[in-house]
Amino acid sequence: MSRSAKTIFFFGVYVFLTGIAILISPNFIFKTFGLPLTDEVYPYCMSILMIVVGFYYMFTGKTESIGFFKASVFGRTFGFLALTAVVLVKLGPPIILLFGLLDLLGAIITGIELKKENKF
């Protein structure tokens, strides 16, 4: 795997495992990050989506899907900007920026590796 592919693969592992953790015990994860506890179904739905997206990232990393790598740089940057907007308009607590920052950091690292490989 190229270095850019590894960034995608490991981001996928992070998303996949986070999805599993939320699926198993959403309120434990929420409590850990100071988020409100819930008995709604939405965290389970989101965690299933995270597991699927994590799988996509791992698969495309393994298969060197450069188009996906490029798209993910823009998508993860948008994720950071969207979460920042959510916090700024007070729809969510500032702790959710941690997840946005991880998205942004991953996007930056992938973009740098793509540049080094002359693929971006």
C-alpha angles and dihedrals in degrees: 000000000000119000091255090051090052091054089054094044094050092045086054091052089052093050093043094050093044088052091051091049092051092045092052098044117358095170092052090054092044092049091048090057096039094251123145116271118241144188093201123120094233097089089055091050091048092047091053089051089049091052091051093046090046089054090051091053093048092047095047090046090054092047096045094237097181094181090058091047090055093045090049091057089060094038095051091046089053089049090057093047092047093050089047089054090049090055095043093054089046097243091127140020121268092248089077087069086074089070091045091051090052088052091049094046091051091049092050093048092047091048092050092050092048089051092050089052091048091240100117 
